[in-house]
Each structure stands twice: as structure tokens, then as C-alpha cells.
Amino acid sequence: MPAVLLIDDDAALLDVLALACEDAGFQVVTAPDGRAGLQAIRDRRPDLVISDVNMPNVDGFALCRVVREEHASLPLILLTSRDNEIDEALGLDLGADDYVTKPFSTRVLISRVQSLLRRRDAMRAALPEVQVRRIGALSLDAERLAIHYDETPVRVTVSEYRLIEALTRRPGVVCSRAALLEDVRGDDSVVADRIIDTYVRSIRRKLEAVAVGFDRIETVIGAGYRWRDD
């Protein structure tokens, strides 16, 4: 039974989310703020985290940053009452896998949780004969949801890993944003396909940090992106 950690300083909302997650078949752990949430992640090792953004002590963005430093592939969904594209881009740049604006339907949230866990499990089950796939200087470890570039580990989220996997599946072939969004998210939630630009920007920044001049991900204006073939 997957364990979901819920972090929110709104006790009433926390109770509602806990009940919805339990009804969906998840084991639930709760925390009243970001500081307690970080401790729960370290102590309880949940399969997925849902965290509010606006919280005392440690807010959701700061929590996201710490989680990505300590648990690169842990699926993370941020909740916020601020319907703002800048906030969304910031959350995703910090490593959130999804972003849900309040008020929201618990059915939609549970669908997002199930989708993230399915994507994680599907990637772990991919390529059972060859756990590590290599393309040039890049290696992808499907079991650990980890990548290396020039033998250097690069911390990526579940969504970022899935995007890199999609781009490198057919090097040289242009992938539209819509097609990449389907590969990355794999659900029917309504999300602007420009969110792919945020994921690509984050991946480029991480790879440039370990390989100066990294240029394998090409932007094809008006079409999408491709992994540059040798």
C-alpha cells in the first residue's frame, strides 16, 4: 500500500485530504507544517508527498528545494491558493512534479497522485533486461529513476526523468510539446503544454552544471524539442 505524506497547516483541509487518500487505498501520514513534513519524509520514507505552499516555519517552495537535495526522485505535488503562473513556474523549477491550485476537487488530486505513482512504477519496470540505457555521455537508470552525464550523477524529478527518457527514445526526431506532455504526465488533467518549457529549462540548467556547454536538447521553433543525434 503506497504511503502518501500530506503537509498543510490547515487542519480541516488536512482531515479532508487524509480521508480522500485513505478511501483511495493509500496509507496516510500527516504533518502540520514544512519543518514537521521534512522530518516525516526522513523518518517515514513516503512514496509521494503533497504539500501546501503557504505554511509557517518552512514553506512549500523551501520544502521542495530540500526534498530535491535529499530525495531526488520522490514524487511531489504542491498545493497553493495563488493562481499565478510565476508561482507555478517557480514551483516546477524547484523540482515539483505537479502543481494544484485551490480550490480543487479531491477526485482531481487523487487522479494526479495515482498518475504520478503509475509513472514512477512504469519507469521502474521499463527495460527489465537492461537496467541502464546509454546514449552518448548520458545514462538512464530506469530502476532507480536516476541519470548520469559524463559519469556524473544529475538529480532529476520523476517528470524530468520521463521527459529525458522520451526525448532520447528517438534521437534526432522532433517531439511536440503536446506529445512530450503526454509522455511526462500520462493523465487527462488539463495543463498548458508550455509547462514542458519549464521542465526543459530545469533539465538544461542541471546538465549544464555538470557539462559546460551542454547542447544536446535542441529547441525547434514552432515545433518542439529534440535530442541532438551524433
Secondary structure, 3 states (H helix, E strand, C coil): CCEEEEECCCHHHHHHHHHHHHHCCCEEEEECCHHHHHHHHHHHCCCEEEEECCCCCCCHHHHHHHHHHHCCCCCEEEEECCCCHHHHHHHHHCCCCEEEECCCCHHHHHHHHHHHHHHHHHHHHCCCCCCEEEECCEEEECCCCEEEECCEEECCCHHHHHHHHHHHHCCCCCECHHHHHHHHHCCCCCCCCCHHHHHHHHHHHHHHHHCCCCCCEEEECCCEEEECCC
